[in-house]
């Protein structure tokens, strides 16, 4: 007959459950860390990292928010200088980002296209600043149901003055001139401040429209039909001259071979920034794991949620199209 009391038995069971829970959590964490480390190793490779000097087509992916980060710009310059790269596929799936980031990316892509035949392939979305990236290529291929366009610029800031009034808080400011440090968000926007912000938006908007008109060869009337900020499907965009061809990567490769005389049958190698995964947030990291485990729908939700959240934190003028994923 056992001398173990019911109380001792319950304590032992609880300790065992705690140990099992610990090791389950630890195993999951180790799996995630291993997957992320593997991803870092893979993403750290560039086209040259394959150890082959054989001719190839480089695939450069532009995804998430466009900020003109140094790693991406450096990668584009490396692709441009690689003698074994005979053509470039620019794979785009992004809602845009900052106007300065889009400008820097556009300049780098035009420099790339001057050295290597470059074709843009839209994934799900190439809007606003991402469309600026697309027109940096020589040719744009889009699926029929992808979304492109969103030609426009905005400046967003929170106005918490009403909340401060309700809680009885007043911000006192001493500044050198009325427009210094405006908009503050701590007081209602004056007509003078709104006019100053509108002039910034109008200037960048004019720059954006000029790029589209020049790169897509549009008349004033054709530009006016697409410059109101909305997105278009790939099928609509064909008729509006925003994209050149309906299709995906095979059509892009065929165009490189047919028009740019890139040799037939070259392998396509991914070129990616070494620090790409190091910049991932928690949700993006979880999305990578979800993809590996086969939960692709969950991965897309996690990615879009993080992109939306990051988009709310961008400073300055932005060229971005986004839908609140919580709605």
VOTI-343870 format. One record per atom (N, C-alpha, C, O, CB): residue in one letter; z, y, x. Coordinates in steps of 0.1 Angstrom, whole numbers, plus 5000, padded with zeros to 4 digits. Atoms other than C-alpha are relative to their C-alpha. Glycine has a CB too. Example, Ala and Ser with C-alpha at 12.3 -4.5 7.8 and 13.67 -1.06 7.14 Angstrom:
! residues 2
A500049885009A507849555123A500050125009A500750125019A501250004990S500049894991S507149895137S500850114992S500950224997S498650055004
//
This chain:
! residues 327
X500049885009X500050005000X500050125009X500850135018X501250004990X500149884992X499050345014X501250094999X501750114988X498750074997X498949905000X501750595024X499550144997X500350234997X500849995013X500649875002X499350885018X500350054986X500049994976X498550005002X499749945013X500651114990X498850064994X497850105002X501250105002X501249935006X498251274965X499850135006X498650185008X500350014985X500249864994X498951614981X499349995013X498450075016X501450065002X500750014987X497951485015X498649964999X497750015006X500749895009X501450045002X494851325001X499250124996X498050135001X500049904988X500749885004X493851654985X499750095012X498650155014X500750084989X500149914988X494451845018X498949945009X498050015014X501350015007X501050074992X492351585037X498650024994X497650055002X500349855001X501349985006X489551615012X499450145002X498350165004X500049964985X500449874998X489451985014X499650035015X498650105017X501250104996X500349994986X489451975052X498649945003X497850005010X501049945009X501350064998X486551735051X498850084994X497850095000X500049864994X501049925007X484651955026X499750125009X498550165010X500450044986X500249884992X485152255049X499249975012X498350045016X501450065005X500850044988X483852065079X498549974996X497650025004X500649875006X501450025004X480751945060X499350134997X498150145001X500049914988X500749875003X480052295047X499750085013X498650145014X501050094991X500249934987X480452435082X498749955007X497950025011X501249995009X501150064993X477952195097X498750014992X497650024998X500349855002X501249975008X475552245068X499450145003X498350165006X500249984985X500449864998X475552615073X499550015015X498550085017X501250104998X500449994986X475352575111X498649945002X497849995010X501049925009X501350074998X472352335108X498950104995X497950115001X500049874992X501049915005X470552585086X499750125009X498650165012X500450054986X500149884991X471252875110X499349965013X498450035018X501450055004X500850054988X470052665140X498549984997X497750015005X500649865005X501450025004X466852575121X499350144999X498250155004X499949934986X500649875001X466252945113X499850065014X498750125017X500950104992X500149954986X466953045150X498949935007X498150005014X501349985007X501150074993X464652775162X498650044996X497750055004X500249854998X501349965005X461852875139X499650145005X498550175008X500050004985X500249864996X462253245149X499650005015X498750075019X501250094998X500350014986X462253155186X498649945002X497849995011X501049915008X501450054999X459152945181X499050104996X497950115003X499949874991X500949905004X457553225163X499950115011X498850165013X500550074987X500149904989X458453465191X499149955011X498350035017X501450035006X500850064989X456853225216X498550014996X497750045005X500449865003X501450005004X453653205195X499550144999X498450175004X499949934986X500449865001X453553575187X499950075013X499250175014X500950084991X500149944987X454053655223X498749985007X498450045018X501149965009X501350034993X450653515232X499050104995X498950144984X499549864996X501249925003X447653735234X498849915002X499049795005X499950135009X501250084998X444053615236X500049955014X499549845017X498850084997X500050044986X444453605274X501149895002X501049815012X500350115009X499050094998X447553395269X499649854998X500449765001X501250034991X500450135002X445553095260X499549935013X499249815013X498849994989X500350054987X444653055296X498549965001X498149885010X500849885003X501550035000X440853045289X499350135001X499550234994X499649934987X500949884999X438253295300X498749984992X497850064994X499750025015X501250035008X435753145276X499850114989X500850174985X500149864993X500349905011X434053385251X500749964987X500849854984X498550014998X499250025012X435953435219X499850124991X499450224995X501449975003X499849895009X436353645188X501550024998X502249934996X499349974986X498549975001X439753815187X500350044986X499650124979X500450125010X499549965013X441653845155X501350095002X502350045007X500349874991X498849914999X444054145153X500550024986X499750074977X499650135007X499449995013X446354155123X500850134998X501750165006X500949884996X499249875004X447554485107X500749974987X500049954976X499150124999X499350035012X450254415082X501350084999X501850135009X500349844999X498849935002X453354575067X499750155001X498650204999X501049965011X500249864999X453954945073X499450055013X499750005023X501450074998X500749954989X451755135096X500750135005X500950234998X498550044997X499249894994X453755365120X499450045013X500050135020X501449955001X500549974986X451555375151X500949965011X501050025021X499850155001X499050054989X454055165171X499249975012X498049935012X500749884995X500750014986X453255145208X499549855002X498549845008X501050035010X500450144997X453054765208X498749974994X497849905000X501149904995X501350025007X450154755183X498950085007X497850025009X500150044985X501049924994X448355035200X499649945014X498549945018X500450155002X500250064987X448754865234X499249874998X498349855006X501349975007X500850135003X447454535219X498650034998X497749965003X500649934988X501449975003X444354705206X499250045013X498150005015X499950124990X500649964987X443654855241X499749885008X498749875016X500950105007X500250124992X444154515257X498849924995X498049875003X501249914999X501150075006X441654355233X498750075004X497750015008X500150004984X501249924997X439154635240X499649985015X498449985018X500250154998X500350014986X439454575278X499849855004X499449825015X501150055008X500150154997X439254185276X498549965001X497849974991X500749924990X501550034998X435854075291X499649884992X498449874988X499749985014X500450125007X435953745272X499950024985X499549934978X501049895003X500149975014X436253905238X498750064996X498350175001X501250104996X501349965004X432853935222X499950074987X498950144984X499049885000X499949935013X433854065188X501450004995X502349925000X499149934990X498649985005X436954165168X500049994985X499250064979X500650135005X499750005014X438154075134X501350074998X502450035003X500049854994X498849935003X440654325121X500549964986X499949994976X499750165000X499450055013X442754145094X501050094995X502050125001X500649865003X499149905006X444454395071X500649964988X499949914978X499250134998X499250025013X447154345045X501150105001X502250065005X500449854998X499049904999X449154665042X499850114990X498750144985X499950075014X500149895010X450054945017X499850145007X499750245000X501250004992X500149874993X449755215045X501350035007X502049945011X499750114990X498849964992X452455405062X500050155002X499750234993X500149935013X500049864997X452855745079X498650055004X497749975008X501050035012X501349954997X449855975083X499850015015X498749985020X499850144994X500250004986X450456015120X499849865006X499049845015X501350065007X500250134995X450755645125X498649954996X497949885005X501049904993X501450035003X447455595106X499050075008X498050015012X499850034985X500949924991X445855865127X499949935013X498849915019X500450145001X499950074987X446955695159X499249875000X498549845009X501449995005X500750135001X445755355147X498550024999X497749955005X500649934988X501549985002X442355495136X499450045013X498349985016X499850114990X500649974987X441755655170X499949885009X498849865015X500950115006X500050124991X442655335188X498949904995X498249845004X501449935000X501050095005X440355135165X498650055003X497749975005X500249974985X501349954997X437455365170X499749985015X498549965018X499950164996X500250034985X437955335208X499649855002X498849825010X501250045008X500350154999X437954955203X498649974995X497949905002X501049924991X501350025005X434854965182X498950055009X497750005008X499850064986X501049954990X433055165209X499749905011X498749905017X500550135006X500250104990X433554865232X499749864995X499049795001X501350005009X500250135006X433554565209X499650014986X500150094978X501349925001X500350005014X431854495176X501249964992X501949864994X498849904997X498750025007X434654525151X499750004985X499050094979X501050115003X500250015015X434754415114X501449994994X502349914999X499149884996X498750015007X437654465090X499949904989X498949904981X500450154995X500050095011X438654195066X501350034992X502450014998X500049855005X498949975009X440954285037X500649874995X499949784991X499650104988X499450125006X443554035027X500350034985X499450004977X501449985007X499749965014X445354144995X499950154998X499550194987X501449954997X499949865002X445654515001X499750085013X500250045024X501550044996X500249914989X444254785023X499950144994X498950194991X498649975008X499949885007X445455105008X500550115008X501350095018X501049984988X499549884994X446055455019X499850005016X498749995021X501450034997X500150014985X446855445057X499449885005X498749885015X501450025006X500750134996X445655085058X498550014998X497749955005X500649884992X501449985002X442355195044X499450095011X498350075015X499750074986X500449924988X442155455072X499849915012X498849925019X501150115004X500250104989X442555155096X498749934997X497949905007X501149905000X501250075004X439754975077X498750075004X497850025009X500049964986X501249924997X437255255081X499950035015X498850085019X500050134992X500250004986X437955245118X499149905005X498649905017X501450005007X500950114996X435954925119X498550044997X498250144991X500449874993X501449985003X432154905118X499549954987X498449994982X499149935011X500550075013X431954695086X501349964993X502349915000X499149885003X498850035008X434454625058X499749884991X498849904982X500650124993X500250115009X434654285041X501349994991X502449994996X499749875007X498850015009X436954245010X499849894990X498749884984X500350144994X500150095011X437653974985X499850084987X500250204987X501349914998X500349925012X436654074950X501250054993X501250164986X499349914990X498849965007X440254094937X501050075009X502150105005X500649884994X499149924992X441754274967X500150144995X499250184988X499549995015X499849865004X442954634963X499750085013X500350065023X501450024994X500349914989X441554904985X499950154995X499950174983X498649975006X500149865004X441455284985X501450075001X502050085012X499550014986X498849915000X444455504975X499950115010X500750135018X501349915003X500349894991X442955804992X500950114996X500750184986X498550045000X499149895003X445756054993X501250005009X501549915017X500549994986X498849984992X448956185009X501150054992X500950124982X499750105012X498849955007X452456254997X501250035009X501249985020X500449904989X498749974993X455756395008X501149984990X501250054979X500050155005X498950035009X458856254991X501350025006X501550015018X499949854996X498749974995X462456354994X501049994988X500550024977X500150135007X499150015011X465556294973X500650144996X500850225005X501249905003X499349885005X467056574952X501449964994X501449914982X499250094990X498650055004X470856504949X500850124995X502050104993X500749935011X499349885004X471756854938X500849984986X501950034985X499150124999X499450025013X472456744902X501349915001X502349934995X499149944990X498950094998X474756464914X501250085007X502350065003X499649885009X499049924993X476656704937X500750094990X501950114991X499450085012X499449915010X477256944908X500949924991X502049974988X498950064991X499250095009X478656654887X501349965007X502449965001X499349884996X498850044993X481156554914X500750125006X501850105013X499749905011X499349884995X482056914923X499950035015X500850085021X501449994996X500249984986X480556924958X498950105002X497850094995X499749875007X501049904997X478657224971X499750015015X500650025023X500450144995X500449994986X476757235004X499750155003X498950224997X498749925003X500249864995X476957565022X499250005013X499549925022X501450075002X500950004989X474257645047X499850145006X499650244998X498749944997X500449874993X473657925073X498849965008X498949885017X501250065009X501350034992X470057925086X499350135003X499550234997X499249914991X500749884994X467758155104X498950064990X498750184991X499349965013X501049955010X465158185076X499949914988X500449794989X498650005007X499950075013X464658075040X499349865001X499849774993X499350074990X500750135000X462257785049X500549905011X500049795012X498550025002X499550084990X464257645078X500749884993X501549894984X501050075009X499350135005X465357275072X499849984985X500749924979X501550015003X500350025014X463657265038X498949895000X498049895008X499650134993X499050015010X463557065017X501349935004X501249845012X499449934987X498750064995X467256985021X500449894991X501149804995X501150115000X499550105009X467756774990X501450034994X501849964984X500049875007X498749975005X471156934984X499950124990X501050154984X500950045012X500249895009X469757214963X498649994994X497749945000X500350145006X501350015006X466857254939X498950065009X499250165016X500050074986X501149954991X463457314956X499550134994X499150144982X498949895001X500549875004X462357674954X498550005000X497949925006X500650115009X501549995000X458757774946X499550025014X498449975017X499650114991X500449984987X458457894982X499949875009X499049855016X500850115007X499950124992X459557564997X498949904994X498249845002X501449934998X501050095005X457257364973X498650045004X497849965007X500150014984X501349954996X454357584982X499749965015X498649925019X499850154999X500250034985X454957525020X499749855001X498949815009X501350035007X500250144999X455157145014X498649974994X497949885000X501149934991X501350025006X452057154992X498950035010X497849965011X499750084988X501049964990X450157325021X499949895010X498849865015X500350135007X500050114991X451157035044X499249884994X498349825001X501449955004X500750115007X449956775019X498550034999X497749945001X500649974986X501449975001X446756955013X499249995013X498149955013X499850144994X500750004987X445956985050X499749855004X498649825008X500850075010X500250144996X446456605056X499149934990X498349854994X501449935000X500950055010X444656525024X498650035003X497749955002X500450054986X501349964996X441656715035X499549935012X498349895013X500050155003X500350084988X441756535069X499649864995X498649805000X501250005009X500350145004X441856195051X498750004993X497949914996X501249964990X501350005007X438956285028X498950025009X497849965008X500050114989X501049984990X436956405057X499749875008X498549845010X500450115010X500250134993X437456075075X499249904991X498249844996X501349935004X500750095009X436355875044X498550044998X497649964998X500750004987X501349955002X433356095038X499149975012X497949935010X500050154997X500850024988X432156075074X499849855003X498649815005X500750065012X500150144996X432855705080X499249924990X498549824993X501449945002X500750085011X431455585046X498750064996X498150014987X501049984988X501349945004X428555825044X499950044986X498950024979X498949915004X500049965015X429555965010X499650154998X499850235007X501449984995X500349865004X428256274993X501350064994X502349994992X498850004989X498949945006X430656524978X500349944987X501549924983X499850154999X499850065013X430156374944X500649865001X501449824993X498750004992X499550144998X430756014957X501450015004X502249925000X499149935010X498649994996X433956124974X500950044989X502049994988X500150115012X499149955012X435256304943X500349894991X501349894983X499350114993X499850115009X434855974924X501149915005X501649824997X498749934998X499150104995X437255794947X501350065007X502249995011X499449925011X498949944993X439756054961X501250044992X501950134996X499450125008X498849965008X442256074933X501249925002X502249934994X499550004985X498750074996X444755844949X500149864994X501049784998X501150074995X499950145005X444055524929X499449905009X498649935018X499350004986X500650114993X443255184942X498949944992X498849954979X501049895003X501250075006X440054984934X500049855004X500449825015X498750075003X500350144996X439254614934X498950005010X498150095010X499849914987X501150014991X436954494960X498650014993X497750074999X500049865007X501349995007X434154454934X499750144996X498650194997X500149914987X500249865003X434654814922X499650085013X498850165013X501250064993X500249924988X434754934958X498649985006X498250075013X501049955010X501450024995X431354784966X499150114994X498450185001X499549864996X500849905007X429655014940X500450145004X499550235003X500149984986X499549874996X431755304952X499850035015X500250145020X501450024996X500349994985X430755244989X501350015008X501250065020X499250125003X498850014992X434355195000X500149885009X500749885019X501250014991X500150124992X433654845013X498549965001X497750014993X500849884994X501450034998X430354685025X499649864995X498549844992X499850005015X500450135004X430554325014X501249934994X502449944998X499649925013X498950095006X432554084992X500049875008X499049815010X499749984985X499850124992X433953795011X501350005007X502250085005X498849985009X498850024992X436553685036X499549985015X498450035019X500949884996X500350014986X436553595073X498749935003X498049985012X501149925007X501350054996X433553365073X498850104998X497950105006X499749884991X501049905001X431453645060X500050115011X499050165015X500150074986X499949914989X432853875086X499449955013X498750025021X501550035003X500650074988X431953625114X498550004999X497850025009X500649865001X501550015002X428453585099X499450145003X498350155009X499749964986X500549874998X428053965100X500050035015X499050095020X500850114993X499949974985X429153985137X498849935007X498249985016X501349955006X501150074994X426553715145X498750054997X497850065005X500149854996X501349965005X423753845124X499650155005X498550175009X500050004985X500349864997X424054225130X500450045014X499650115021X500850094990X499649964986X425954255163X499749905011X500049925022X501550024999X500550104991X424453955179X501149935008X500949895020X499050075010X498950084994X427753795187X499649855000X499149804990X501450024993X500450144999X427053435199X500549924989X501749934985X500349945013X499650095012X427153175171X501149905005X501049845016X498849934995X499150114998X430152945169X501250035009X501949935014X499349885005X498949974991X432653125191X501449984993X501550004981X500050155004X498750025006X436353035185X500650134997X500450235004X500949915009X499349885003X438553295168X501549985004X502149885000X500050024984X498650014995X441853355186X500850124995X500450234995X500050005016X499149905004X444853545173X500550085012X501050015022X501149944992X499449924990X445953835194X501250074992X500950134982X499050115007X498949935007X449453965185X501050065009X501050025021X500749904991X499149924992X452054195198X501249915004X501749834995X500550124992X498850094995X454854025219X501250044993X502149954991X500150025015X498749965007X457454225200X499950004985X500850054979X500450145005X500249995014X456054175166X501249944992X501750004982X498849934996X498950065007X458853935155X501350065003X502350054995X500149855002X498749934997X461554125173X500250124991X501450164990X499950045014X499849895009X460954405149X500249964985X500450054977X498850105001X499950045014X461254195118X501450024995X502450005002X499749854999X498749995006X464054265094X500549874994X499849774996X500050104989X499450125005X466254015076X499049934990X498849814990X501450024994X500950055010X463853975047X498749945005X498349845001X499750104989X501350054993X460753935069X500349875007X499549785007X499450115009X499750124993X462553675090X500249894990X499749774992X501350025008X499850115011X463553485058X498649964995X498449854991X500950054989X501450035005X459853515047X499349905009X498649815005X499250134998X500650094990X458753345079X500549864998X499749774998X500250055014X499450135002X461153065073X499549944987X499149824987X501550015000X500550055013X460053035037X498649955001X498249854995X500150114989X501450044999X456453015047X499949865007X499249775003X499250105009X500050124993X457252735072X500449884991X499949774992X500950015012X499550105009X459152545045X499149974988X499549894980X501450034996X501050025011X456252575021X500350084987X499650064977X500149864996X499749915012X457752844997X499250135002X499850235004X501550024999X500949894998X454753075000X500350124990X500250234994X498649965000X499849895010X455453264967X501250075003X501250205002X500149934986X498749944996X459053334978X499750095012X500350205013X501149905002X500349924988X457753455012X499350134997X499750235002X499249915009X500749885003X455353704996X500950104993X500850224996X498849974991X499049915006X458153844974X500950075010X501150195009X500849924989X499149954989X460453885004X499350105008X499950215011X500549895008X500749914992X457754055024X499850134993X500050244999X498649945004X500349875007X456754304997X501350084997X501350204997X499349964987X498749935003X460454374989X500450085013X500950205011X501149904996X499649934987X461154465026X499150125002X499550225007X500149915012X501049894998X457954675028X500350114991X500350234996X498649954998X499749905010X458954864997X501350085005X501350205005X500249954986X498849944996X462454925010X499850095013X500450205014X501149895003X500249924988X461255045044X499250124997X499350225003X499249915011X500949895003X458655265028X500950124994X500550234996X499049964990X499149905005X461555455011X500750085011X501250195009X501049954991X499249944989X462955545046X499050075009X499550135019X500749905008X500949934991X459755685061X500250155000X500450214989X498549974997X499849864999X460056045073X498650075000X497650005004X500750045013X501249924999X457356315070X499049964990X499349904980X499449995014X501150035008X453956285054X499749865001X499649805011X498850095003X500450145000X452955945043X498849974992X498550044983X501249914994X501250055007X449755775033X500349864996X500049775004X498750025009X499550135003X451055485014X499849974985X499950074977X501549985004X500050045014X450555294981X501049894998X500949785005X498549964996X499050105002X453455094968X500549994986X500550094979X501250025010X499550035013X454754934937X501449955002X501649865010X499149914992X498650054999X458554884932X500049854996X499749824984X500950084991X500050155003X458854494934X501149964991X501149854986X500149925013X498950045009X462054504913X499750024986X500449984977X501350095004X500449985014X460154614882X499149894995X498749894984X499250134999
//
